[in-house]
Amino acid sequence: MKIRILERMEHAALLELLDGWELSDGWRGRDFFRRYLVEDPSFEERNVWVAEEAGRLVSCVQIFPRELCVAGVAVPTGGIGSVFTLPEVRNSGIAATLLGCAVDAMRERGMELSLLFAARLAFYGRLGWTSWPCTRALLRAPATPRSTPGDIQIVPFDPTRDLPEVVALHAAYSGARTGTTVRDTSGWQASLRLAGNPREEFLIARRKGRAVAYLRATVLSSFLMLSELGRDAVADPAAEALATLVAATLEPRAGDLLAPPGKPSEEFRSQLLAPAAHDPELDRALAESGFSALPLPDPSAMLRCLAPAALARRLGVPAPAAGGREVVEAFLRSVLPAERFTTWLADRF
């Protein structure tokens, strides 16, 4: 077994390996993961660790370089994704070895945090990551649909017209939260290409011609999900415009482009899963409009602090005392509390 980084001419071999991943929503593995090779500007062969046996790739792990907002500071972070091993060589420690190589590489490159999203919490927990749980909300619209306030106009997102305003809304709204991904211009372009599954719905709320809120939605496992949202806290202080966008997303429509085949729009749009946005004004606006919200725990986000002393210096806080994993985790929870942790599905990897 040979452990190494991906070679430049092995993209097709990597996609052949990942094609064995059984995905929902009609994706073939090679088509889903090809997007992260082609559309993600951070992709480099050195970010992909592979195991080779008898001339073929049998396992892989990919690093996704990102910056996470922590207490208003951009922190170099290594996302972990595309973790896959052929069934016939699983349970042999290959994936753990590749993840160890990825951790060493992330530390060498100055990444202070690592983030991944997983169903196998125990597996990644043994390797050093810790679940950073959040609570999402399953929203159902009231029996009487919410009417759009007269001063609010809802329009589909037009990147040529709307992107600068949305970028500003995102910077203010997401930047005030801990855990969101910092996006530069290339990051925004990648997000617009990668967030759909394969499509996304992107709506803008305008008041007096000005964008005051936006919302993005997509489909995962045939379920409607809000993948990102944002609002201007000054122009939309009570989150009225943002709540109106949520209501609009739950309105059935003819020729529904997001609804899975054979699923009527009325059934598909009857509920949606919202992210943990930690926005009390939005929660209040939705409740006052008659929306029901069922809290659903989500433990899938997992974090690991790779460089506690460096992170402490960056944030201007005391470094943790020398100690083991428990000390480092306690430090990370103090600067990045799970109860305020926010990630957007639009930034998934």
N, C-alpha and C positions, 0 to 999 in steps of 0.2 A: 504494500500500500504506500503510495507516494502522496504526501501532503504539500501543496504548493499554491501559488496564486494563479489565476486564470491567465492564459496566454492570449495574445491579440487575435489569433486565428481560430479561437475556440468558442466564439459566440454561438455558432450553430450547435456545437456539442453541449454547451450549457443549456440551451433552450430544449434540446432533445432530452436532457436529464429532467428538466423542470416540467416537461410535457407529461411526466408521470403523476404530477400533482392533480388530484381530482378536485376541481373547483365547481362552485355553484354558479348559477346565473348564466349557464351556457358557455362559459369560457373554456378553451383549451389552455393547458398550462403554458405552452410555448407562445401563444398569442398574448396572454395576460402579462407574462414576465418580459416579453420582448419590449414592452413599453418602457420598462425601467432601464433597459439597455439603450434605447433610442431616444427617449423623451426626457430622461432625468439628466440635467447638465452636470451632476456630480458623479456620474458613472465613470469609473476607470477600472481597468482590469485588475489593478492592485487592490481594489476594494472587494474582490471576490476570491475567497479561499475555496479550493476544491480538493477532493480526494480522488486519486486515479488508481485504478486497479486493472491490470491486464489490458492497458491501452484505452480504457474508457473511463469517463467521469461517473462516479457513483455517489457523490455527496457534495453539497455546496453550502456556503454561507456568504451573505453579502453585507458589506458595511455601507450605510447611507449617511454620508456626512451632512450634518444639519447644525443649526444653531437654535437652542431653546431659550425662550425668555424666562429668566428666573429673577424675581424681584426687580424687574425692569432692566436686567442686564442680559445681553446675548452670550450664551455659554456654548462653546464648541462641544458638540454631541455626536456620538456615533449611533445611528439607528441600526438595528439588526433585522434583517429580513431575508426572504428567499432561502430559508433553512430547509433543506430537503435531502433525504437519503433514500436510495433505492431500497425497496422492501427486503430484498434478499440479503442485504448487509446491515440491516438495522440491529440495534441492541448490541453493537460491537464497540461503542465508544467513539465512532468516527465523528459524529456531529459535535460531541463534546470537545474533541481535539481541535476541530475547525473553529469552534467558538473560542477556544483558548487562544488560537493564533490570531483571531480577529480582535480579541481584547488586547493582546500584546501590541498589535498594529495600531489600535486606537490610542493607546497610551503613548506610543512613540510619536504619534502625530499631534499630540497635545489635546486630545479630546478628554474632557473632564467628566462627562456623563455618558451613559449608554441607555437607550430606550428601545424597547421592543413590545410587540403586542402578541399575546400568546393564549392558546387554550391549555397548553401543557405547563401549567404553573409550577408543578412540583419539579419537573425536569429542569426548567430554567432557574428555579429557586435553588436547586442543588449546585448550580454552576455560578451563583453569585448575584443573580437578579432578584428583585423583590417586587411583589405586586403592589401597585399604587392605585388602589381602587377608587372608583368614582360612582356616582349615582346618576343614571340617565332617567329620562321621563318618557313613558309611553303616553302620548297625547291623543285624545279623542275629541273631535269637534262637538260643539253643542248641537242639540236637535234643530235649533233655529240658527241658521248661518249668520255669522258676523257680517254686518254691512260695512263696506269700505267708507271711512270718514271722507267727507266731501273735499277736504284739502289735501288728500293723499292720492297720488297716482301710482299705480303698480305697472311696471313695464319689464319685459324680458331684458336681461343683461346684454348689452352691446359692447364688446371690448374696445372698439374704436372710440365710442362715446363715453363709456362709463368707467373704464379701468382706472384712470387717475383718481376719481372720487372714491372708488371702492378700495384702492390701495390705502388712501388716507383713512377711511373708516376702519379698515383692518388694523392699521398701525396703532390707532388710538384704542380701539376696543380690545383686540387680541393682545396688544402690548401691555395692557393693564392687568393681564392675567398671567399666571405662572404655568409654564408647560407648553405654551403655544410655540409654533415654529416661526422663526423670523424669516421673512421672505424678501429677497432682493428682486430685481427685475427678472432675472432668469428663473428664480424660484417661483415667481408668479406665473410666468409662461408655462413652466412645468406643471404647476398645480392645475391650470386650466386644461391641460392636455391629459392629465392623469386622474383627476378626481372623479370623472364619470365612470360608470360601470356597465356599459361603456358610455352611457349618456348621463348628463346631469341637468337639473333644472336650476336656473340661476335668475332670481328675481330682484328687482330694485324697487324701493319705495321712495318716491320723490314728493317733496313738499315745496311748493312755490318754485318748482324747477330744479331744486337742489336734492341730491341723493342724501337721504337721512338714515337709511337702513338697507341691508341686503341679506339675502338668504340663499343658500345652496342646498340642493337635495339630490340624492341618488338612490339606487336600489342595491341592497345586499341581501342575498338569500331570499329574493322575491319580496323583500320588505322595504317600505319607504322609510328613508332615514334622512334627517337633516345633517348635512356634512359640514356646514359652517354657517355662522351668522355674525352680524355685527350691526351696530347702530351708533349714531352720534348722540352722546349723552346730553349735549346741550340742545340740539335741535329736536331730539326725541326723548325728553327726560323721563316720560312715563312709559316708554317702550310701546307706545300706541302704534307707531308705524311698523315696528318689528312684529308685534302681535298680529297686525293685519296681514303681513307676509306669511306668517304661519297659517292663518286662516285660509289665505289664498292657495297655499300648497295643498290643503286638504279638500279643495273643491274639485269634484269630479269634472272631467272634461272629455269632449269627443276627440277621438284619435289620440288617446293618451300615449305619449311616446315613452313614458317610464313604466307603464303597467306591463307586467309579464304577460306573455301570450296566454289567451284563454281566461284572464282574470279581468272582470269588468272594472272600469275606473271607479265606480261607486264603492266597490268592495276594497279595491286597492287603496283608495284615498280615505278610507274610514278611520285610519289611525297612522301615526308615525312615531318614530323613535327619535327623541331630541337629545343632543349632547349635554353634558354637564357644563353649562355656560356660566353658572354662578352669577346670575343676573336677577336679583330680587324684583326689580321693576318689571321685567318681562314675565316672571312667574305670576306676579300680581295682576298684570294686564290680561294674561290668559285666563286666570281664575275668574276675574270679573266679567270676562266675556263668555263664561260658561264652559270653558274647556275642562275636561277631567284629566288628571295627571297621575299615572301610576308609577311610583318610583321603582326602578330596576337597578340593582347593584351590577356593576361591571368591573371585574377584577383583572381584565385582560392586559392593561398597561403595566409594564414592568420596568423598573429603573435600577441602575447600578451607578454608584459613584466611583469613577476610575481614578480620580486624582483629588482627594479631599483637601489637601493643603493648597493646591492651585485654585480650586473652586472657592475656597475661603478667601484667598487673596483677591480674586476677581470680584467677589461680592463685598469685600471690605468687612468681613466678620471674623471672629476668632476661629482659628483652625481647631479641629477636634483633637482631643488628647490621643496619645498613642493607644492603640487598642485594636481589637479584632473587628469582625464584620458588624457586630451589634453597635459598636461605637460609631462606625461610619454611617450606618443606617440611621441612627438617632440624629446625627449631624445633618444628613440629607433631609430628614423629615422636618428639621427645624428651619431650614432655608427653603424647602419646597414642600409645604404641607399637602398631604393628599386631599384634604377637604377643600382646597382651593385649586387643585390641579385641573387644567383644561387642555384637552387635545381635540383637534378637528379631524374628522374623518377625511376631509379634503387633503390632509397632509400624510395620509397613510403610506406605508412602504412595505 
